Amino acid sequence: MRAKAKSVRNIIAASLLGCLVILMLMPAPRAFDFPREGATGIPNGVAAPFAGKWWLGFPEGDGFINGAPLVDCASAVELIPNGADRLLYRSSADVEIEFELMAFSGRTTWLPKWGESSIAVWLNADEFFIYSVDLTTGKARWDSPKVFRRC
């Protein structure tokens, strides 16, 4: 009886070890391949291209569930240059946040006076992705951008 129980335990242990090896050898799940570098011809670190009113929502495409945007053009977010490398973000509720802009690796980093920074990646002159940056790790959240579209 003891020998039978020992053999069952060995089979279970071997099965678990086999499953662990398979999991370790499987490729890691990949996030959607969102762009990390902006379109050429649009300067990074410069406030002027961001000027205007913007719709704010989520990326669209296969595999996405898209509902209503966070902000539509009827209540658009307004981005106002405040010098060459500063940008004022004004919500439809008149909440304002100023960002210092910095060009880095084909994209624009938005640096607030406090809180999380963001990374803007231009898709074209009327659309860009914005990724938040984790305050504690400094890593961009490349798997969950928001989309700004010019109104």
N, CA and C atoms as an extended XYZ file, in Angstrom:
453
Properties=species:S:1:pos:R:3:atomname:S:1:resname:S:1:resid:I:1 pbc="F F F"
N         0.813       -1.187        0.000 N   MET     1
C         0.000        0.000        0.000 CA  MET     1
C         0.863        1.260        0.000 C   MET     1
N         1.924        1.230        0.834 N   ARG     2
C         2.817        2.378        0.907 CA  ARG     2
C         3.541        2.583       -0.419 C   ARG     2
N         3.939        1.528       -1.028 N   ALA     3
C         4.648        1.620       -2.308 CA  ALA     3
C         3.727        2.223       -3.369 C   ALA     3
N         2.459        1.841       -3.338 N   LYS     4
C         1.489        2.373       -4.301 CA  LYS     4
C         1.287        3.877       -4.083 C   LYS     4
N         1.180        4.299       -2.834 N   ALA     5
C         1.009        5.723       -2.515 CA  ALA     5
C         2.242        6.519       -2.936 C   ALA     5
N         3.430        5.947       -2.717 N   LYS     6
C         4.661        6.620       -3.098 CA  LYS     6
C         4.727        6.780       -4.613 C   LYS     6
N         4.326        5.768       -5.327 N   SER     7
C         4.349        5.824       -6.786 CA  SER     7
C         3.344        6.856       -7.310 C   SER     7
N         2.170        6.972       -6.683 N   VAL     8
C         1.178        7.978       -7.083 CA  VAL     8
C         1.728        9.380       -6.833 C   VAL     8
N         2.398        9.576       -5.690 N   ARG     9
C         3.006       10.873       -5.386 CA  ARG     9
C         4.083       11.223       -6.410 C   ARG     9
N         4.877       10.253       -6.791 N   ASN    10
C         5.925       10.498       -7.792 CA  ASN    10
C         5.313       10.888       -9.138 C   ASN    10
N         4.231       10.243       -9.502 N   ILE    11
C         3.558       10.562      -10.770 CA  ILE    11
C         2.996       11.985      -10.719 C   ILE    11
N         2.387       12.346       -9.612 N   ILE    12
C         1.828       13.692       -9.453 CA  ILE    12
C         2.950       14.730       -9.490 C   ILE    12
N         4.041       14.468       -8.773 N   ALA    13
C         5.166       15.406       -8.754 CA  ALA    13
C         5.764       15.555      -10.153 C   ALA    13
N         5.910       14.463      -10.866 N   ALA    14
C         6.462       14.521      -12.225 CA  ALA    14
C         5.527       15.294      -13.152 C   ALA    14
N         4.226       15.106      -12.988 N   SER    15
C         3.251       15.833      -13.813 CA  SER    15
C         3.323       17.331      -13.544 C   SER    15
N         3.389       17.705      -12.277 N   LEU    16
C         3.487       19.121      -11.927 CA  LEU    16
C         4.784       19.730      -12.453 C   LEU    16
N         5.877       19.000      -12.330 N   LEU    17
C         7.155       19.479      -12.835 CA  LEU    17
C         7.097       19.638      -14.356 C   LEU    17
N         6.477       18.698      -15.028 N   GLY    18
C         6.321       18.785      -16.484 CA  GLY    18
C         5.505       20.006      -16.886 C   GLY    18
N         4.422       20.273      -16.162 N   CYS    19
C         3.594       21.458      -16.446 CA  CYS    19
C         4.389       22.734      -16.224 C   CYS    19
N         5.179       22.780      -15.181 N   LEU    20
C         5.996       23.953      -14.887 CA  LEU    20
C         7.010       24.196      -16.004 C   LEU    20
N         7.653       23.145      -16.474 N   VAL    21
C         8.619       23.276      -17.565 CA  VAL    21
C         7.931       23.792      -18.823 C   VAL    21
N         6.757       23.272      -19.140 N   ILE    22
C         6.012       23.724      -20.323 CA  ILE    22
C         5.675       25.201      -20.196 C   ILE    22
N         5.209       25.626      -19.021 N   LEU    23
C         4.880       27.040      -18.802 CA  LEU    23
C         6.108       27.934      -18.950 C   LEU    23
N         7.244       27.474      -18.482 N   MET    24
C         8.461       28.273      -18.569 CA  MET    24
C         8.950       28.393      -20.012 C   MET    24
N         8.716       27.382      -20.819 N   LEU    25
C         9.192       27.393      -22.197 CA  LEU    25
C         8.231       28.076      -23.167 C   LEU    25
N         6.987       28.283      -22.737 N   MET    26
C         6.015       28.950      -23.600 CA  MET    26
C         6.393       30.419      -23.756 C   MET    26
N         6.157       30.986      -24.936 N   PRO    27
C         6.434       32.420      -25.071 CA  PRO    27
C         5.483       33.221      -24.194 C   PRO    27
N         6.001       34.310      -23.663 N   ALA    28
C         5.173       35.174      -22.803 CA  ALA    28
C         4.092       35.829      -23.647 C   ALA    28
N         2.904       36.051      -23.067 N   PRO    29
C         1.871       36.746      -23.828 CA  PRO    29
C         2.341       38.163      -24.133 C   PRO    29
N         2.082       38.620      -25.351 N   ARG    30
C         2.521       39.955      -25.758 CA  ARG    30
C         1.367       40.921      -25.736 C   ARG    30
N         1.681       42.122      -25.319 N   ALA    31
C         0.690       43.184      -25.399 CA  ALA    31
C         0.549       43.565      -26.871 C   ALA    31
N        -0.497       44.250      -27.207 N   PHE    32
C        -0.636       44.744      -28.562 CA  PHE    32
C         0.589       45.580      -28.894 C   PHE    32
N         1.000       45.537      -30.125 N   ASP    33
C         2.177       46.288      -30.536 CA  ASP    33
C         1.801       47.727      -30.853 C   ASP    33
N         1.624       48.521      -29.818 N   PHE    34
C         1.344       49.932      -29.995 CA  PHE    34
C         2.651       50.645      -30.332 C   PHE    34
N         2.573       51.730      -31.078 N   PRO    35
C         3.806       52.428      -31.461 CA  PRO    35
C         4.521       53.037      -30.264 C   PRO    35
N         5.839       53.001      -30.335 N   ARG    36
C         6.662       53.595      -29.286 CA  ARG    36
C         7.501       54.752      -29.814 C   ARG    36
N         7.470       54.958      -31.116 N   GLU    37
C         8.171       56.071      -31.737 CA  GLU    37
C         7.212       56.792      -32.655 C   GLU    37
N         7.312       58.108      -32.673 N   GLY    38
C         6.379       58.931      -33.425 CA  GLY    38
C         6.633       58.977      -34.919 C   GLY    38
N         5.628       59.452      -35.626 N   ALA    39
C         5.714       59.641      -37.076 CA  ALA    39
C         6.794       60.669      -37.385 C   ALA    39
N         7.482       60.455      -38.481 N   THR    40
C         8.518       61.415      -38.875 CA  THR    40
C         7.859       62.690      -39.392 C   THR    40
N         8.572       63.771      -39.287 N   GLY    41
C         8.067       65.048      -39.772 CA  GLY    41
C         7.311       65.855      -38.734 C   GLY    41
N         7.027       65.283      -37.579 N   ILE    42
C         6.358       66.012      -36.496 CA  ILE    42
C         7.388       66.173      -35.384 C   ILE    42
N         7.745       67.404      -35.044 N   PRO    43
C         8.808       67.597      -34.052 CA  PRO    43
C         8.379       67.152      -32.653 C   PRO    43
N         9.303       66.523      -31.950 N   ASN    44
C         9.051       66.105      -30.571 CA  ASN    44
C         9.596       67.151      -29.609 C   ASN    44
N         8.971       67.253      -28.441 N   GLY    45
C         9.404       68.210      -27.429 CA  GLY    45
C         8.960       69.629      -27.710 C   GLY    45
N         8.078       69.811      -28.692 N   VAL    46
C         7.616       71.139      -29.103 CA  VAL    46
C         6.109       71.224      -28.860 C   VAL    46
N         5.661       72.322      -28.287 N   ALA    47
C         4.248       72.465      -27.918 CA  ALA    47
C         3.330       72.736      -29.104 C   ALA    47
N         3.798       73.456      -30.107 N   ALA    48
C         2.930       73.915      -31.215 CA  ALA    48
C         2.114       72.804      -31.887 C   ALA    48
N         2.665       71.639      -32.203 N   PRO    49
C         1.855       70.613      -32.874 CA  PRO    49
C         0.669       70.114      -32.035 C   PRO    49
N         0.740       70.273      -30.724 N   PHE    50
C        -0.335       69.808      -29.843 CA  PHE    50
C        -1.493       70.808      -29.734 C   PHE    50
N        -1.310       72.032      -30.214 N   ALA    51
C        -2.316       73.089      -30.050 CA  ALA    51
C        -3.644       72.690      -30.664 C   ALA    51
N        -4.712       72.910      -29.910 N   GLY    52
C        -6.052       72.675      -30.433 CA  GLY    52
C        -6.950       71.946      -29.462 C   GLY    52
N        -8.123       71.560      -29.986 N   LYS    53
C        -9.105       70.815      -29.192 CA  LYS    53
C        -9.057       69.359      -29.631 C   LYS    53
N        -9.194       68.455      -28.618 N   TRP    54
C        -8.957       67.047      -28.860 CA  TRP    54
C       -10.041       66.150      -28.278 C   TRP    54
N       -10.398       65.144      -29.042 N   TRP    55
C       -11.212       63.993      -28.625 CA  TRP    55
C       -10.260       63.060      -27.896 C   TRP    55
N       -10.715       62.379      -26.848 N   LEU    56
C        -9.859       61.481      -26.080 CA  LEU    56
C       -10.562       60.151      -25.907 C   LEU    56
N        -9.926       59.082      -26.353 N   GLY    57
C       -10.533       57.759      -26.262 CA  GLY    57
C        -9.497       56.658      -26.211 C   GLY    57
N        -9.844       55.526      -26.823 N   PHE    58
C        -9.009       54.330      -26.769 CA  PHE    58
C        -8.624       53.886      -28.180 C   PHE    58
N        -7.542       53.113      -28.308 N   PRO    59
C        -7.169       52.600      -29.627 CA  PRO    59
C        -8.289       51.747      -30.214 C   PRO    59
N        -8.358       51.727      -31.530 N   GLU    60
C        -9.369       50.923      -32.219 CA  GLU    60
C        -8.670       49.880      -33.071 C   GLU    60
N        -9.374       48.800      -33.358 N   GLY    61
C        -8.829       47.763      -34.223 CA  GLY    61
C        -9.313       46.398      -33.810 C   GLY    61
N        -8.805       45.381      -34.498 N   ASP    62
C        -9.184       44.003      -34.190 CA  ASP    62
C        -8.766       43.647      -32.775 C   ASP    62
N        -9.655       43.010      -32.055 N   GLY    63
C        -9.361       42.580      -30.699 CA  GLY    63
C        -9.657       43.614      -29.628 C   GLY    63
N       -10.200       44.761      -30.020 N   PHE    64
C       -10.514       45.811      -29.054 CA  PHE    64
C       -12.018       45.937      -28.890 C   PHE    64
N       -12.431       46.221      -27.687 N   ILE    65
C       -13.824       46.544      -27.421 CA  ILE    65
C       -13.850       48.044      -27.167 C   ILE    65
N       -14.529       48.764      -28.029 N   ASN    66
C       -14.545       50.220      -27.906 CA  ASN    66
C       -15.945       50.722      -27.598 C   ASN    66
N       -16.026       51.463      -26.542 N   GLY    67
C       -17.282       52.112      -26.198 CA  GLY    67
C       -17.186       53.580      -26.544 C   GLY    67
N       -17.871       54.356      -25.802 N   ALA    68
C       -17.843       55.809      -26.008 CA  ALA    68
C       -16.460       56.342      -25.623 C   ALA    68
N       -16.028       57.406      -26.276 N   PRO    69
C       -14.747       58.007      -25.888 CA  PRO    69
C       -14.837       58.599      -24.482 C   PRO    69
N       -13.694       58.817      -23.878 N   LEU    70
C       -13.665       59.464      -22.564 CA  LEU    70
C       -14.134       60.905      -22.683 C   LEU    70
N       -13.720       61.570      -23.780 N   VAL    71
C       -14.085       62.958      -24.052 CA  VAL    71
C       -14.342       63.076      -25.546 C   VAL    71
N       -15.519       63.574      -25.923 N   ASP    72
C       -15.790       63.753      -27.352 CA  ASP    72
C       -15.560       65.217      -27.739 C   ASP    72
N       -15.759       65.528      -29.011 N   CYS    73
C       -15.480       66.888      -29.477 CA  CYS    73
C       -16.458       67.928      -28.929 C   CYS    73
N       -17.621       67.490      -28.457 N   ALA    74
C       -18.573       68.432      -27.859 CA  ALA    74
C       -18.062       68.980      -26.526 C   ALA    74
N       -17.216       68.208      -25.861 N   SER    75
C       -16.626       68.655      -24.587 CA  SER    75
C       -15.121       68.419      -24.627 C   SER    75
N       -14.501       68.835      -25.684 N   ALA    76
C       -13.107       68.509      -25.993 CA  ALA    76
C       -12.101       69.003      -24.963 C   ALA    76
N       -11.003       68.271      -24.879 N   VAL    77
C        -9.826       68.693      -24.124 CA  VAL    77
C        -9.119       69.735      -24.976 C   VAL    77
N        -8.638       70.801      -24.362 N   GLU    78
C        -7.907       71.816      -25.108 CA  GLU    78
C        -6.444       71.811      -24.668 C   GLU    78
N        -5.557       71.769      -25.642 N   LEU    79
C        -4.124       71.841      -25.392 CA  LEU    79
C        -3.622       73.176      -25.921 C   LEU    79
N        -2.996       73.946      -25.026 N   ILE    80
C        -2.599       75.312      -25.344 CA  ILE    80
C        -1.093       75.465      -25.123 C   ILE    80
N        -0.338       75.796      -26.186 N   PRO    81
C         1.094       76.034      -25.995 CA  PRO    81
C         1.315       77.211      -25.045 C   PRO    81
N         2.285       77.070      -24.173 N   ASN    82
C         2.652       78.128      -23.235 CA  ASN    82
C         4.168       78.292      -23.333 C   ASN    82
N         4.605       78.779      -24.487 N   GLY    83
C         6.022       78.830      -24.805 CA  GLY    83
C         6.360       77.660      -25.726 C   GLY    83
N         7.610       77.560      -26.110 N   ALA    84
C         8.025       76.535      -27.074 CA  ALA    84
C         7.940       75.117      -26.515 C   ALA    84
N         8.214       74.954      -25.207 N   ASP    85
C         8.277       73.603      -24.644 CA  ASP    85
C         7.389       73.422      -23.410 C   ASP    85
N         6.304       74.176      -23.353 N   ARG    86
C         5.336       74.027      -22.261 CA  ARG    86
C         3.949       73.926      -22.870 C   ARG    86
N         3.131       73.097      -22.228 N   LEU    87
C         1.797       72.844      -22.741 CA  LEU    87
C         0.797       72.907      -21.594 C   LEU    87
N        -0.272       73.637      -21.803 N   LEU    88
C        -1.346       73.723      -20.820 CA  LEU    88
C        -2.473       72.801      -21.275 C   LEU    88
N        -2.857       71.866      -20.411 N   TYR    89
C        -3.962       70.935      -20.659 CA  TYR    89
C        -5.178       71.502      -19.941 C   TYR    89
N        -6.262       71.741      -20.670 N   ARG    90
C        -7.488       72.273      -20.057 CA  ARG    90
C        -8.632       71.296      -20.362 C   ARG    90
N        -9.245       70.777      -19.304 N   SER    91
C       -10.367       69.854      -19.471 CA  SER    91
C       -11.647       70.646      -19.735 C   SER    91
N       -12.710       69.939      -20.089 N   SER    92
C       -13.991       70.607      -20.323 CA  SER    92
C       -14.562       71.196      -19.030 C   SER    92
N       -14.056       70.732      -17.886 N   ALA    93
C       -14.478       71.279      -16.586 CA  ALA    93
C       -13.554       72.408      -16.138 C   ALA    93
N       -12.723       72.914      -17.057 N   ASP    94
C       -11.777       73.997      -16.800 CA  ASP    94
C       -10.699       73.655      -15.769 C   ASP    94
N       -10.380       72.380      -15.630 N   VAL    95
C        -9.247       71.975      -14.806 CA  VAL    95
C        -8.010       72.102      -15.686 C   VAL    95
N        -6.978       72.775      -15.166 N   GLU    96
C        -5.776       73.019      -15.954 CA  GLU    96
C        -4.557       72.380      -15.306 C   GLU    96
N        -3.715       71.798      -16.151 N   ILE    97
C        -2.441       71.223      -15.718 CA  ILE    97
C        -1.389       71.667      -16.725 C   ILE    97
N        -0.261       72.137      -16.231 N   GLU    98
C         0.817       72.533      -17.138 CA  GLU    98
C         1.879       71.444      -17.172 C   GLU    98
N         2.376       71.184      -18.380 N   PHE    99
C         3.415       70.192      -18.592 CA  PHE    99
C         4.624       70.842      -19.247 C   PHE    99
N         5.803       70.424      -18.825 N   GLU   100
C         7.019       70.752      -19.548 CA  GLU   100
C         7.229       69.617      -20.538 C   GLU   100
N         7.598       69.940      -21.777 N   LEU   101
C         7.777       68.932      -22.811 CA  LEU   101
C         9.262       68.674      -23.036 C   LEU   101
N         9.571       67.404      -23.297 N   MET   102
C        10.960       67.035      -23.542 CA  MET   102
C        10.982       65.975      -24.643 C   MET   102
N        11.807       66.181      -25.663 N   ALA   103
C        11.970       65.195      -26.731 CA  ALA   103
C        12.887       64.084      -26.246 C   ALA   103
N        12.489       62.823      -26.539 N   PHE   104
C        13.317       61.685      -26.145 CA  PHE   104
C        12.948       60.480      -26.999 C   PHE   104
N        13.900       59.927      -27.701 N   SER   105
C        13.741       58.678      -28.470 CA  SER   105
C        12.548       58.679      -29.416 C   SER   105
N        12.379       59.750      -30.166 N   GLY   106
C        11.309       59.785      -31.152 CA  GLY   106
C         9.924       59.985      -30.577 C   GLY   106
N         9.864       60.550      -29.400 N   ARG   107
C         8.570       60.810      -28.753 CA  ARG   107
C         8.702       62.034      -27.858 C   ARG   107
N         7.571       62.457      -27.274 N   THR   108
C         7.564       63.632      -26.401 CA  THR   108
C         7.121       63.222      -25.008 C   THR   108
N         7.947       63.534      -24.031 N   THR   109
C         7.589       63.268      -22.636 CA  THR   109
C         6.926       64.513      -22.068 C   THR   109
N         5.762       64.308      -21.411 N   TRP   110
C         5.044       65.392      -20.743 CA  TRP   110
C         5.381       65.294      -19.257 C   TRP   110
N         5.980       66.325      -18.712 N   LEU   111
C         6.398       66.321      -17.303 CA  LEU   111
C         5.592       67.336      -16.506 C   LEU   111
N         4.710       66.868      -15.622 N   PRO   112
C         3.964       67.809      -14.774 CA  PRO   112
C         4.843       68.243      -13.596 C   PRO   112
N         4.395       69.267      -12.879 N   LYS   113
C         5.138       69.692      -11.688 CA  LYS   113
C         5.116       68.599      -10.626 C   LYS   113
N         4.045       67.836      -10.559 N   TRP   114
C         3.930       66.717       -9.628 CA  TRP   114
C         3.103       65.630      -10.300 C   TRP   114
N         3.264       64.412       -9.856 N   GLY   115
C         2.485       63.297      -10.386 CA  GLY   115
C         3.177       62.583      -11.535 C   GLY   115
N         2.440       61.648      -12.117 N   GLU   116
C         2.978       60.812      -13.187 CA  GLU   116
C         3.202       61.598      -14.469 C   GLU   116
N         4.303       61.298      -15.123 N   SER   117
C         4.543       61.880      -16.441 CA  SER   117
C         3.834       61.024      -17.489 C   SER   117
N         3.839       61.508      -18.712 N   SER   118
C         3.201       60.800      -19.822 CA  SER   118
C         4.123       60.868      -21.027 C   SER   118
N         3.935       59.931      -21.947 N   ILE   119
C         4.717       59.893      -23.172 CA  ILE   119
C         3.755       59.976      -24.347 C   ILE   119
N         3.972       60.964      -25.219 N   ALA   120
C         3.140       61.147      -26.413 CA  ALA   120
C         3.886       60.619      -27.629 C   ALA   120
N         3.186       59.807      -28.427 N   VAL   121
C         3.747       59.250      -29.654 CA  VAL   121
C         2.815       59.622      -30.801 C   VAL   121
N         3.305       60.451      -31.723 N   TRP   122
C         2.490       60.909      -32.843 CA  TRP   122
C         2.258       59.786      -33.845 C   TRP   122
N         0.979       59.594      -34.244 N   LEU   123
C         0.637       58.668      -35.326 CA  LEU   123
C         0.583       59.417      -36.647 C   LEU   123
N         0.027       60.623      -36.599 N   ASN   124
C        -0.014       61.556      -37.726 CA  ASN   124
C        -0.273       62.939      -37.127 C   ASN   124
N        -0.403       63.951      -37.954 N   ALA   125
C        -0.538       65.326      -37.444 CA  ALA   125
C        -1.808       65.563      -36.642 C   ALA   125
N        -2.797       64.664      -36.760 N   ASP   126
C        -4.073       64.851      -36.062 CA  ASP   126
C        -4.390       63.746      -35.055 C   ASP   126
N        -3.394       62.954      -34.703 N   GLU   127
C        -3.657       61.844      -33.780 CA  GLU   127
C        -2.359       61.420      -33.097 C   GLU   127
N        -2.442       61.231      -31.773 N   PHE   128
C        -1.291       60.687      -31.050 CA  PHE   128
C        -1.771       59.797      -29.913 C   PHE   128
N        -0.913       58.852      -29.550 N   PHE   129
C        -1.136       57.993      -28.392 CA  PHE   129
C        -0.447       58.649      -27.209 C   PHE   129
N        -1.042       58.475      -26.028 N   ILE   130
C        -0.404       58.953      -24.800 CA  ILE   130
C        -0.349       57.786      -23.826 C   ILE   130
N         0.830       57.553      -23.279 N   TYR   131
C         1.061       56.457      -22.339 CA  TYR   131
C         1.429       57.069      -20.993 C   TYR   131
N         0.816       56.582      -19.928 N   SER   132
C         1.211       57.062      -18.602 CA  SER   132
C         2.485       56.330      -18.176 C   SER   132
N         3.217       56.948      -17.258 N   VAL   133
C         4.459       56.376      -16.744 CA  VAL   133
C         4.270       56.122      -15.254 C   VAL   133
N         4.522       54.889      -14.845 N   ASP   134
C         4.366       54.513      -13.443 CA  ASP   134
C         5.307       55.346      -12.579 C   ASP   134
N         4.755       56.002      -11.595 N   LEU   135
C         5.516       56.915      -10.740 CA  LEU   135
C         6.572       56.179       -9.917 C   LEU   135
N         6.280       54.963       -9.487 N   THR   136
C         7.227       54.252       -8.617 CA  THR   136
C         8.329       53.541       -9.387 C   THR   136
N         8.025       53.042      -10.599 N   THR   137
C         9.040       52.292      -11.351 CA  THR   137
C         9.663       53.099      -12.488 C   THR   137
N         8.977       54.147      -12.943 N   GLY   138
C         9.466       54.920      -14.072 CA  GLY   138
C         9.239       54.242      -15.412 C   GLY   138
N         8.472       53.162      -15.419 N   LYS   139
C         8.218       52.421      -16.660 CA  LYS   139
C         6.919       52.890      -17.306 C   LYS   139
N         6.982       53.029      -18.620 N   ALA   140
C         5.784       53.412      -19.375 CA  ALA   140
C         4.804       52.245      -19.419 C   ALA   140
N         3.544       52.575      -19.420 N   ARG   141
C         2.490       51.550      -19.539 CA  ARG   141
C         2.185       51.378      -21.037 C   ARG   141
N         3.099       50.710      -21.726 N   TRP   142
C         3.025       50.562      -23.176 CA  TRP   142
C         1.807       49.784      -23.629 C   TRP   142
N         1.184       49.036      -22.749 N   ASP   143
C         0.055       48.189      -23.145 CA  ASP   143
C        -1.298       48.856      -22.990 C   ASP   143
N        -1.350       50.109      -22.526 N   SER   144
C        -2.659       50.735      -22.333 CA  SER   144
C        -2.656       52.230      -22.669 C   SER   144
N        -2.451       52.561      -23.938 N   PRO   145
C        -2.457       53.985      -24.304 CA  PRO   145
C        -3.861       54.549      -24.391 C   PRO   145
N        -3.939       55.850      -24.332 N   LYS   146
C        -5.156       56.588      -24.679 CA  LYS   146
C        -4.850       57.265      -26.019 C   LYS   146
N        -5.899       57.619      -26.751 N   VAL   147
C        -5.722       58.231      -28.058 CA  VAL   147
C        -6.297       59.636      -28.037 C   VAL   147
N        -5.528       60.585      -28.527 N   PHE   148
C        -5.999       61.955      -28.746 CA  PHE   148
C        -6.210       62.110      -30.247 C   PHE   148
N        -7.413       62.584      -30.648 N   ARG   149
C        -7.700       62.885      -32.058 CA  ARG   149
C        -8.172       64.326      -32.141 C   ARG   149
N        -7.597       65.051      -33.083 N   ARG   150
C        -7.917       66.458      -33.236 CA  ARG   150
C        -9.391       66.623      -33.649 C   ARG   150
N       -10.074       67.584      -33.022 N   CYS   151
C       -11.481       67.871      -33.365 CA  CYS   151
C       -11.543       68.787      -34.572 C   CYS   151
